[in-house]
């Protein structure tokens, strides 16, 4: 169950650029190290409901319910488009206010949580991915899935923190260049818009 294959596969999956990675990196670049940690935690816990759904087998119900799946998918797409619009709107208006940043840590974490929880494909992914590593004939499949889920979340958190800290370090070199910041903001806005459109248009 707890194999090198599972660790390597999970690491590759987590490191692939997705909404959580993009959100954590953009937060690290525009707000700083501490904010990127909040984003990493939020994105990581945003996967928890999907893991629980998969463990309980409810994702099979979601898979069968086309209406429920479509509603959640479109909500997720709309939220990503909203994030893209907000980032594009703020282009060129980036200001660093440490007190405001401290007050906004919870908001940053919640935003990361929503980005992941509103992606129904995560449930589909986990129900297809995790059972592959449960030993055939296991007498404790729920416990095995729970352990695998916990390890996957830990890997996600560590990788996202790494991404965020790296972005926060790079931020020190670009924060004094309004032109670079503006271009980065627009690039991330386009990325979120593309991910939202992809989610909305993707087949099940």
Secondary structure, DSSP 8 states (H G I E B T S, - for coil): ---HHHHHHHHHHHHS--HHHHHHHHHHHHT-HHHHHHHHHHHHHHTHHHHHHHHHTHHHHHHH-HHHHHHHHHHHHHHHHHHHHHHHHTTT-----HHHHHHTHHHHHHHHHHHHHT-THHHHHHHHHGGGGS-TT-S-HHHHHHHHHHHHHHHHHHHHHHHHHHHHHHHHHHTT-HHHHHHHHHHHHHHHHHHHHHHHH---
